[in-house]
Amino acid sequence: MNFQAMNTATTIIHVFKTSVVSEAQVNLVGAFLNILLPYDAWNFDLEDRDRILRVETSDLIPETVITILNSQGFECNELI
């Protein structure tokens, strides 16, 4: 009988307000997010007035996402 280790870490959804406005910009930022978050889920809602980025993770520090977007010239603030 095989036993698989259970992931007991709590998953948190972080929500960020961004200045990302186009799919091309999502692709640019996404390249970095995919490297940083290879096992976590993220998505943008460009139809929302705050151009929301949602990141589902168990171990990410929100400031890391903010730094990545800022380094690419985008505004990014976590919504609480």
C-alpha positions in Angstrom: 0.0 0.0 0.0 1.4 3.4 -1.0 0.9 6.5 1.1 1.2 9.9 -0.3 2.3 12.8 1.8 -0.5 15.2 2.4 0.2 18.9 1.9 -0.9 20.5 5.2 0.1 24.0 4.2 -2.8 26.5 4.1 -3.4 28.0 0.7 -4.0 31.7 0.7 -5.4 33.9 -2.2 -3.6 37.2 -2.4 -5.4 39.9 -4.3 -3.5 42.8 -5.9 -4.5 46.0 -7.7 -2.3 46.6 -10.7 -1.7 48.9 -13.7 -1.5 46.0 -16.1 -4.0 46.7 -19.0 -3.4 44.3 -21.9 -2.8 40.7 -22.6 0.7 41.5 -23.9 1.5 42.9 -20.5 0.0 39.9 -18.8 2.3 37.7 -20.9 5.3 39.8 -19.9 4.5 39.7 -16.2 3.4 36.1 -16.5 6.8 34.9 -17.6 8.2 36.1 -14.3 5.3 34.8 -12.3 5.6 31.3 -13.9 9.3 31.2 -12.8 8.5 32.4 -9.3 5.3 30.4 -8.8 5.8 27.2 -10.8 3.3 25.2 -8.7 0.9 28.0 -7.7 -2.0 29.5 -9.6 -2.3 33.1 -10.7 -4.6 35.1 -13.0 -5.5 38.7 -14.0 -8.9 40.2 -14.3 -8.4 43.0 -16.8 -12.1 43.8 -16.9 -12.1 44.9 -13.3 -11.4 48.6 -12.8 -8.5 47.7 -10.5 -7.0 45.2 -13.0 -6.9 42.5 -10.3 -4.1 40.0 -10.0 -5.0 36.9 -7.9 -2.3 34.6 -6.6 -3.1 31.4 -4.9 -0.2 30.1 -2.9 0.9 28.6 0.4 4.3 30.2 0.8 4.6 33.4 -1.2 5.4 36.7 0.4 3.2 39.4 -1.2 6.1 41.8 -1.4 7.8 39.5 -3.9 4.9 39.9 -6.4 4.8 43.6 -5.8 8.6 43.8 -6.5 8.3 41.8 -9.7 5.6 44.0 -11.1 7.3 47.2 -10.0 10.5 46.1 -11.6 8.6 45.7 -14.9 7.2 49.2 -14.6 3.8 48.3 -13.3 2.0 49.6 -10.2 1.0 46.8 -7.8 -0.6 47.0 -4.3 -2.0 44.2 -2.2 -5.7 44.6 -1.4 -6.6 43.6 2.1 
